[in-house]
Amino acid sequence: AQAANLVVNGSFEAQTVPLNLFLQSTVPTGWQSYGALAPDILTVGYSGGTAAEGVDFVDLIGGGGAGSLPAGLQQNVALTAGVTYAVSFAYNGDYSTRSLNYSLGTLLAGSVNVSSLNAFSNFGATTVWQLFTAQVTPATTGNYPLAFYTTTGTFGSPYVDAVSVVAVEVPE
């Protein structure tokens, strides 16, 4: 049996988004805004880019660029001590200088430069979604904040989709 994804709405499909449009400055169901501005939920990116999973994905700098940074989203994920979890998400970017920062409490943290991906840009070649994966094993049971955010840019990108945290190894 496959373990359940502990992330609520990891593919951002809970809201109804008009096809080929977006919901501007909308906090996705199950998530909270990280920073002053809610992300945009998209069905299509620049030049027709589509989601990594399902139909929808998020643009962390929402609102057409108006607002302040950092910008992104977060949610608490309940983890059990001693259990190993697989953490994964798809990411992409546009033509602008951007870094995607991610964290799962103190268990996992990093940054990925999405500037060169040009997935949905009118200014360059497109790339497929990139996949990040890691495993973590918490020493303490509790809620761990899962966050995706950026501190650079004025509009659009980084893009995130297919977020999951799944138990892969449970101690006997």
Secondary structure, DSSP 8 states (H G I E B T S, - for coil): ------STTTT--SS---TT-EETT---TT-EESSSS--EEESS-GGG---SSSS-EEESS-GGG-S-SSEEEEEEEEE-TT-EEEEEEEEE--SS--EEEEEETTTEEEEEE-TTT-TT-SSS-----EEEEEEE--SS-EEEEEEEEESS-SSS--EEEEEEEEEEE---
